[in-house]
Each structure stands twice: as C-alpha cells, then as structure tokens.
C-alpha cells in the first residue's frame, strides 16, 4: 500500500494485528508525491493506495495526466475527510492578503488538494497564477519541513501537521470547512485488474481496516493509539498526541467508510472549477459514478 501518511487506523491495523487477524499481509510504503505514487502504482509496485479521491478521478479520466493515459484505478472506501486541510503561512505572512505576490507550495499543481488551496485563496480575493505563483513541493510531510524554513508564502497542510505548525508559530488562516460543502479526502483505491483477481483479499482488507478504525475510536484506547502514531511516524510523544487529536477532528478520520455521492461530486466540482478535465475524458465524471468504484458507487460503497 502506497501511503502519504500512516493514519491512526492504518497504524492500528498493522501494529494491533487487525490485518493479520484477517489473513491480510500489508506493507505500508511512504510515497513522496502523487506523481511518484501513481508512477509506481502503474508499474505494479502497489496493489492499493491511500490517495485522494480526486487522484482517482484524475488518473481514471484524463489522458493528460503525467503518465499520459488513463489508469484502471478504482476507489473502494473512505479513509478520511481531508484530515483538516488548512492554509498555513510562516509567521511573517499574517494574512491571506500578505500571500499576494508570493509562492504557494502544493503537492502537484493539478491535484485535488491544490484545488482546495486555490479555492480558499480565491475566497480571499487571490487568483491562481495572477496573484501568486504555484510551486510543486511533494507530500504534505515534505511541505511541512520546507515551511519550517520559510520556503513559501503559503501551503496546505493536514494530517495533524497543521496543528504542529501552529505550535511552531505559523499561521493557520483557513481550513476546508470554508468550502461550504461535504468533502472526502483520501480513499483506499485499488488497481482494477488486481482487484478483479483478488476480491476476497481486498474485502478482508476493508473488514480489517474497519475493525482497526473502531478500536482507534474507542475512548479507552486513545492513549495507546497516540503511542502507535508516535511509533509509526517517528514523532515525539507530545507531538504525536497533537497529531492524533487533530486527526480525530470533524474533518479528520472518516468515521464511516462509505463515500456519499454529495461528497464525491463536491470534489469533482472543484476539479471542474479549475479546468482539471480533458475536453473528452475517458470516463464521464459528471454522470454515473459507478465506473470509478470497485462496487456500485457512492452511497453503496
């Protein structure tokens, strides 16, 4: 599984034996960026991804993606609701207006989380490629490290790193709640060909994940779950607790792994707003969404 960040539920699945109990062996491998994740996914390095729902839509629809052709990638279930996507700036950039004329760091310029950042900046009167310059700087962890050095005027942080950034004196100027719509962030997404041949394994993986999620959400397990986050992400215990508490927030871990049609289409609408679809996409993102899923689609996933 190619992952951007090992969530508390994935950590519990691995370290508390939920995957093993369901006879599923899972190797969690950190990815550097969406482009690297999908390049290696296409090469067969990963069977399943922790990746944004928008990435599934982009790589399934657009031949103009960085690989130059649509991929057979299919969403299964929700992992999170964005993990607290937040506009973060260094201490010397105290407002959205102060971002004007600066550089804004994203994973990939045409990725779904970048669209969230563009939308939040636009609500403050800042237009992409006019009022600021976009630079690609890899994963959220990499951007967090760079922002600590004052690399850019703003970026979008999540996965609890926005909370750690606040503790370092950085500014959190807006978060995804300002979108005013439901939102689905990362999903478990499979190679469609692999899934067709290994459906039973994939279903056991989902069952194990949901059991691990239930364990994480039990109040009596919170301290141990925070310790797991410290272990798998190499964080000091106090930082791990900050991250864990943030990931349990209202835009954090998806308590229900089902993906609603409304949330799925809200993400598609953001991509459409910023001209993120080929004129003739391989799969119609505005119609029936079932072709994007391993099952019958949103609300039934």
PyMOL commands that set and color helices and strands:
alter all, ss='L'
color gray80, all
select helices_A, chain A and resi 8-15+18-21+34-42+53-61+97-99+112-123+140-148+161-167+176-179+192-197+199-217+219-233+237-247+261-273+289-292
alter helices_A, ss='H'
color red, helices_A
select strands_A, chain A and resi 2-3+29-30+48-52+73-78+86-89+103-106+133-136+154-157+171-175+186-191
alter strands_A, ss='S'
color yellow, strands_A
deselect
rebuild
show_as cartoon
